[in-house]
Amino acid sequence: MTCFGQPWYAGWGLTDDRHPQSALLSARRGSATLEELFAAAYLRYCRYIDPLTGAASDLFTVLQWLQLQRNHQQQRNGYLWSPGLTLWKSAILKPFLRTATNRLSYSRRCTAATACVVWGVKGEQQWLAEAQQKSLPLWLMEDGFLRSSGLGSDLLPPLSLVLDKRGIYYDATRPSDLEVLLNHSQLTLAQQMRAEKLRQRLVESKLSKYNLGADFSLPAEAKDKKVILVPGQVEDDASIKTGTVSIKSNLELLRTVRERNPHAYIVYKPHPDVLVGNRKGDIPAELIAELADYQALDADIIQCIQRADEVHTMTSLSGFEALLHGKQVHCYGLPFYAGWGLTVDEHHCPRREQKLTLADLIYQALIVYPTYIHPTRLQPITVEEAAEYLIQTPRKPLFITRKKAGRVIRYYRKLIMFCKVRFG
């Protein structure tokens, strides 16, 4: 570095100083190493505030925030075209897609776009041909893994979404950005420690994707038996269509688990979206009584996981949550967390080449892959900040109503929630 002036970093023996009075400056300043100069300027001289809270902070917090904002903008550069969305979807996606440096259009026709962003596999099927005709890359968005306090099908806005430029995490028929991250995961010690600290926080606070439901305890007859939790899923969900191989329904799953574990105490937990009548996946009550020992209707999924010895699932996120709690997880499909040596797998995915640690899975799936947006400030935040927000948010009960009455209640709730998001 050659200095013709007298900046603060000149005169310490680290620069080639050409100013006529550089000798006087050097005599006054003496010598310093690069580390000493950096520490004096960035750690001791400057004062920092937390960009989110305004409280006194430090350099490392500010650098993490700046990196988060930069990554968020760089991943969304250009002119994004997101067609075919409902008014609700367009309202909740805007803070996840729009940045200070890009453009965003929701129109059904767009001539100047540089990428097409759609909601999940269904949106891809609808808009793939047109995107190809325009030579546009197609990016898929979906809910993240720490979503909200309440159901997405009730139009509660999400804290996290994923933007995938290769596929989508639940589609095992092709690679996704998450799968690539996991295949190449090589964590530093600091990253491992961050992942473990996050795991501990999620476990101690009992956070899940939806964070709703009542307390749960096992009945007395479960004592001294192996307890298996079977989480139900939404049967017309894209994760079932693209992530399963042989078993594709809740009934098939429950029947298989019972056949293979005739003496176990099986707890069946219907998916909350199915329970409240929003989605497909019911099993007739008489068959549940025949195949399961207990049906946990309105229970908190994390408390169900904590009281189980094993979790058996097709592709449910509950399997990932169970891994965080140290449970043995049996996968009958190919969810994103299967095939890495952490689960007991019914099927093999040849693309998944690495044997991962739980820290690898946590870091890539919860820290790197999703985007977290604060619901009121509408700015990118870290997963730790999203977790603290959910911890401070009162948990919602899971209301199980008769489906006809339930639909009226939900339509009213959706109208209220939509107005809040759309009009503030």
C-alpha positions in Angstrom: 0.0 0.0 0.0 1.5 3.3 -1.1 0.2 6.4 0.7 0.8 9.9 -0.7 -1.3 11.4 2.1 -1.4 10.8 5.9 -4.4 8.5 6.6 -4.9 7.0 10.0 -3.3 3.7 8.9 -0.1 5.3 7.5 3.1 5.9 9.6 3.0 2.5 11.5 5.5 0.7 9.3 2.8 -1.1 7.3 2.6 1.3 4.3 5.0 2.8 1.7 4.6 6.5 2.8 5.5 9.2 0.2 4.2 12.3 2.0 6.9 15.0 2.5 6.3 14.8 6.3 6.0 11.1 6.5 9.1 10.8 8.6 7.6 13.1 11.3 4.4 11.0 11.2 6.3 7.8 11.6 8.3 9.2 14.5 5.1 10.2 16.3 3.3 7.0 15.7 5.9 4.4 16.1 5.2 0.8 14.8 2.2 -1.5 15.0 1.3 -4.9 13.6 -1.7 -5.3 11.3 -3.6 -7.1 14.1 -2.9 -4.2 16.5 -4.0 -1.6 14.0 -7.2 -3.5 13.2 -8.0 -4.0 16.9 -7.4 -0.4 17.7 -9.6 0.9 14.8 -12.4 -1.7 14.7 -12.6 -3.0 18.3 -11.5 -0.2 20.6 -12.1 3.1 18.7 -15.5 2.4 17.1 -18.8 1.9 18.9 -21.6 -0.3 17.5 -25.3 -0.6 17.8 -27.5 -3.6 17.0 -29.2 -2.8 13.7 -32.4 -4.6 14.8 -32.8 -3.4 18.5 -30.7 -0.2 18.6 -29.0 -1.5 21.7 -25.2 -1.3 22.3 -23.5 -4.1 20.3 -20.2 -5.3 18.9 -18.4 -5.6 15.6 -19.2 -9.3 15.2 -22.9 -8.9 15.5 -22.9 -6.0 13.0 -20.8 -8.0 10.6 -23.2 -11.0 10.8 -26.1 -8.7 10.1 -24.3 -7.1 7.1 -23.5 -10.5 5.7 -27.1 -11.6 6.2 -28.4 -8.5 4.3 -25.9 -8.9 1.5 -26.6 -12.6 1.0 -30.3 -11.9 1.0 -29.9 -9.3 -1.8 -27.4 -11.3 -3.9 -29.6 -14.3 -3.9 -32.5 -12.2 -5.3 -30.7 -10.1 -7.9 -32.4 -9.1 -11.1 -36.0 -8.8 -12.1 -38.1 -11.5 -10.4 -41.4 -12.6 -11.9 -43.7 -14.5 -9.6 -46.9 -15.3 -11.5 -50.1 -17.1 -10.5 -50.1 -16.3 -6.8 -53.2 -15.7 -4.7 -53.5 -12.3 -3.1 -52.6 -13.9 0.2 -49.4 -15.5 -1.2 -48.3 -12.4 -3.0 -48.7 -10.4 0.3 -46.6 -12.8 2.4 -44.0 -13.4 -0.3 -43.2 -9.7 -0.9 -40.8 -9.2 2.0 -39.0 -12.5 1.2 -38.5 -11.6 -2.5 -38.3 -7.8 -2.8 -35.0 -6.1 -2.0 -33.7 -2.5 -2.4 -31.8 -3.5 -5.6 -34.1 -5.8 -7.5 -37.5 -5.6 -9.2 -40.6 -7.9 -8.5 -43.7 -8.5 -10.6 -46.8 -10.6 -9.8 -48.4 -10.0 -13.2 -49.4 -13.0 -15.4 -47.2 -11.6 -18.2 -43.7 -10.2 -17.9 -41.3 -9.6 -20.7 -38.2 -8.3 -18.9 -37.8 -10.8 -16.1 -34.5 -12.6 -15.3 -36.0 -15.4 -13.1 -39.4 -16.9 -12.5 -40.3 -17.7 -8.9 -43.2 -20.0 -8.1 -44.8 -21.6 -5.1 -43.7 -25.2 -4.8 -44.1 -28.1 -7.2 -47.7 -27.2 -8.1 -46.5 -23.7 -9.3 -43.7 -25.3 -11.2 -46.1 -27.6 -13.1 -48.2 -24.6 -14.0 -45.5 -22.2 -15.2 -42.5 -24.4 -16.3 -43.4 -24.4 -20.0 -43.7 -20.6 -20.1 -40.5 -20.1 -18.1 -38.7 -22.4 -20.6 -40.2 -20.5 -23.5 -38.8 -17.3 -22.1 -35.5 -19.0 -21.2 -36.0 -18.1 -17.5 -34.6 -20.1 -14.6 -37.4 -21.4 -12.4 -37.0 -21.0 -8.6 -39.3 -22.7 -6.1 -40.4 -21.3 -2.8 -41.9 -23.1 0.2 -42.4 -22.8 3.9 -39.3 -23.1 6.1 -38.9 -25.4 9.1 -39.7 -22.9 11.8 -42.8 -21.3 10.4 -45.3 -19.8 12.8 -47.4 -20.2 15.9 -50.4 -21.7 14.2 -51.2 -23.4 10.9 -50.2 -22.1 7.5 -53.5 -23.3 6.1 -55.2 -20.8 8.4 -53.3 -18.0 6.6 -50.8 -17.2 9.4 -47.8 -15.4 7.8 -44.5 -17.4 7.9 -41.4 -16.4 9.7 -39.3 -18.5 7.3 -39.4 -19.5 3.6 -36.9 -21.3 1.4 -35.9 -20.2 -2.1 -34.5 -23.1 -4.0 -32.9 -22.7 -7.5 -32.4 -26.4 -8.2 -35.5 -28.2 -7.0 -37.2 -28.2 -3.5 -36.2 -29.9 -0.3 -39.1 -32.4 -0.2 -38.7 -33.6 -3.8 -36.5 -36.7 -3.7 -36.7 -37.3 -7.4 -34.0 -34.6 -8.2 -31.3 -32.5 -6.4 -32.2 -29.5 -4.4 -30.1 -26.6 -3.0 -30.4 -28.2 0.5 -29.2 -31.6 -0.8 -26.2 -29.9 -2.4 -25.4 -28.1 0.8 -25.6 -31.3 2.8 -23.4 -33.2 0.3 -20.7 -30.6 0.6 -21.0 -29.8 4.3 -17.7 -29.3 6.1 -18.4 -27.3 9.2 -15.8 -25.3 11.1 -15.6 -25.7 14.9 -17.5 -22.4 15.3 -20.2 -23.6 12.9 -20.5 -26.8 14.8 -20.8 -25.0 18.1 -23.5 -22.6 16.6 -25.5 -25.6 15.4 -25.3 -27.4 18.8 -26.3 -24.2 20.6 -29.3 -23.8 18.3 -30.3 -27.4 18.8 -30.2 -27.0 22.6 -32.3 -23.8 22.4 -34.9 -25.5 20.1 -35.1 -28.5 22.4 -35.4 -26.7 25.7 -38.1 -24.3 24.3 -40.0 -27.2 22.5 -40.2 -25.3 19.2 -41.6 -27.0 16.1 -42.8 -25.9 12.7 -46.3 -24.7 13.9 -45.9 -24.5 17.7 -49.4 -25.4 18.7 -51.2 -28.0 20.7 -51.9 -29.1 24.2 -49.8 -30.9 26.8 -49.4 -34.6 26.3 -48.7 -37.5 28.7 -48.6 -41.2 27.9 -51.4 -43.4 29.4 -50.5 -45.7 32.1 -50.8 -48.8 29.9 -47.7 -47.6 27.9 -45.4 -48.2 30.8 -42.5 -50.7 30.1 -43.4 -50.8 26.4 -41.5 -49.5 23.4 -43.4 -46.3 22.4 -43.5 -45.5 18.7 -44.9 -42.2 17.5 -46.4 -42.3 14.0 -47.1 -38.7 12.7 -49.8 -38.5 10.1 -49.3 -36.3 7.0 -51.4 -34.4 4.5 -51.9 -37.1 1.8 -52.3 -34.8 -1.2 -49.2 -32.8 -0.1 -46.4 -32.5 -2.6 -43.9 -34.1 -0.2 -46.0 -37.3 -0.4 -46.2 -37.2 -4.1 -42.5 -36.6 -4.7 -40.8 -37.9 -1.5 -42.4 -41.4 -1.0 -41.6 -44.6 -2.8 -43.9 -47.5 -1.7 -45.9 -46.3 1.3 -48.0 -43.3 0.3 -50.8 -43.0 2.8 -51.3 -42.6 6.6 -53.2 -45.9 6.7 -50.5 -47.8 4.8 -47.8 -46.4 7.2 -49.8 -47.2 10.3 -50.5 -50.7 9.2 -46.9 -51.3 8.3 -45.6 -50.0 11.6 -48.0 -52.3 13.5 -47.1 -55.3 11.4 -43.4 -54.8 12.1 -43.9 -53.9 15.8 -46.8 -56.0 17.1 -45.9 -55.5 20.8 -45.0 -51.8 20.7 -47.3 -49.1 22.1 -48.1 -47.0 19.0 -49.2 -43.4 19.3 -50.8 -42.0 16.1 -50.7 -38.2 15.8 -52.9 -36.9 12.9 -51.6 -33.9 11.1 -53.2 -30.7 12.5 -54.3 -29.6 9.0 -56.2 -32.8 8.6 -57.7 -32.6 12.1 -59.2 -29.2 11.5 -60.5 -30.2 8.1 -58.2 -28.1 6.0 -56.5 -30.9 4.2 -56.8 -34.6 3.1 -55.5 -37.5 5.2 -58.2 -38.9 7.5 -58.1 -42.6 8.7 -61.4 -44.1 9.8 -61.7 -44.2 13.6 -62.2 -48.0 13.6 -59.0 -48.6 11.8 -57.0 -46.3 14.1 -58.4 -48.2 17.0 -57.3 -51.5 15.4 -53.8 -50.4 14.5 -52.8 -47.8 17.2 -53.0 -47.9 20.9 -53.6 -44.2 21.3 -54.5 -41.3 19.1 -53.0 -38.0 20.2 -55.4 -35.5 18.7 -54.7 -32.0 19.9 -51.3 -32.7 21.4 -48.2 -30.7 21.0 -46.0 -32.7 18.5 -42.8 -32.0 20.5 -44.3 -33.5 23.7 -45.3 -36.5 21.7 -41.7 -36.9 20.4 -40.2 -36.4 23.8 -42.3 -39.3 25.2 -41.6 -41.7 22.3 -38.7 -44.1 21.9 -38.9 -44.1 18.1 -40.6 -42.0 15.4 -41.8 -43.8 12.2 -42.7 -41.5 9.3 -43.0 -41.2 5.5 -41.5 -37.8 5.0 -42.9 -35.7 7.9 -40.8 -32.8 9.3 -41.5 -34.5 12.7 -38.8 -36.9 11.9 -36.3 -34.1 11.6 -37.6 -32.6 14.9 -37.2 -36.0 16.5 -33.5 -36.2 15.5 -33.0 -32.9 17.3 -34.4 -34.6 20.4 -32.1 -37.6 20.1 -34.8 -40.1 19.0 -34.4 -43.0 16.6 -36.2 -42.1 13.4 -37.4 -44.7 10.8 -38.1 -43.2 7.3 -40.4 -45.1 4.9 -39.9 -42.3 2.3 -37.0 -40.1 1.4 -37.3 -36.8 3.3 -34.4 -34.3 3.1 -33.0 -35.6 6.4 -32.9 -39.3 5.3 -29.9 -41.0 3.6 -27.2 -39.3 5.5 -26.6 -42.0 8.2 -28.7 -40.4 10.8 -32.0 -42.3 10.2 -33.1 -45.9 9.7 -34.0 -45.9 6.0 -36.4 -48.0 4.0 -35.0 -46.7 0.7 -31.7 -45.4 -0.6 -31.0 -42.2 -2.5 -27.7 -42.6 -4.5 -27.2 -38.8 -4.7 -26.8 -38.5 -1.0 -23.1 -39.5 -0.7 -22.0 -38.1 2.7 -22.3 -39.5 6.2 -23.3 -36.4 8.2 -23.3 -35.4 11.8 -26.5 -33.9 13.3 -24.6 -30.6 13.4 -24.2 -30.7 9.6 -28.0 -31.3 9.2 -28.9 -28.5 11.6 -26.5 -26.0 10.2 -27.4 -26.4 6.6 -31.2 -27.0 7.0 -31.9 -24.4 9.7 -29.1 -21.8 9.4 -28.1 -21.6 5.7 -31.0 -22.9 3.6 -34.0 -20.9 4.8 -34.7 -17.1 4.9 -36.1 -15.7 8.1 -38.0 -12.4 8.0 -39.2 -10.5 11.0 -43.0 -10.2 10.8 -43.3 -6.6 11.8 -39.9 -5.1 10.8 -40.0 -7.1 7.5 -36.2 -7.4 7.5 -34.0 -10.6 7.3 -33.1 -12.0 10.7 -31.1 -15.0 11.8 -32.6 -18.4 12.8 -31.7 -17.6 16.5 -33.7 -14.4 16.3 -36.6 -16.2 14.7 -36.5 -18.8 17.4 -36.6 -16.2 20.2 -39.5 -14.5 18.5 -41.5 -17.8 18.5 -40.5 -18.4 22.1 -42.0 -15.1 23.0 -45.2 -15.7 21.0 -48.0 -17.3 23.0 -48.7 -20.8 21.8 -52.1 -21.4 20.2 -54.4 -24.3 21.1 -55.4 -26.7 18.3 -59.1 -26.3 18.0 -60.8 -29.4 16.7 -64.3 -28.6 15.5 -66.9 -30.3 13.5 -65.7 -29.7 10.0 -68.8 -27.8 8.7 -68.7 -25.3 11.6 -64.9 -25.4 11.5 -64.8 -24.1 7.9 -66.9 -21.1 8.8 -64.6 -20.3 11.7 -61.5 -20.7 9.5 -62.9 -18.5 6.7 -63.5 -15.8 9.2 -60.0 -16.2 10.7 -58.5 -16.2 7.2 -60.3 -12.9 6.3 -59.1 -11.2 9.5 -55.5 -12.5 9.0 -55.5 -11.5 5.3 -56.7 -7.9 6.2 -53.9 -7.6 8.7 -51.2 -8.7 6.3 -52.6 -6.8 3.3 -53.6 -3.6 4.9 -51.6 -3.5 8.1 
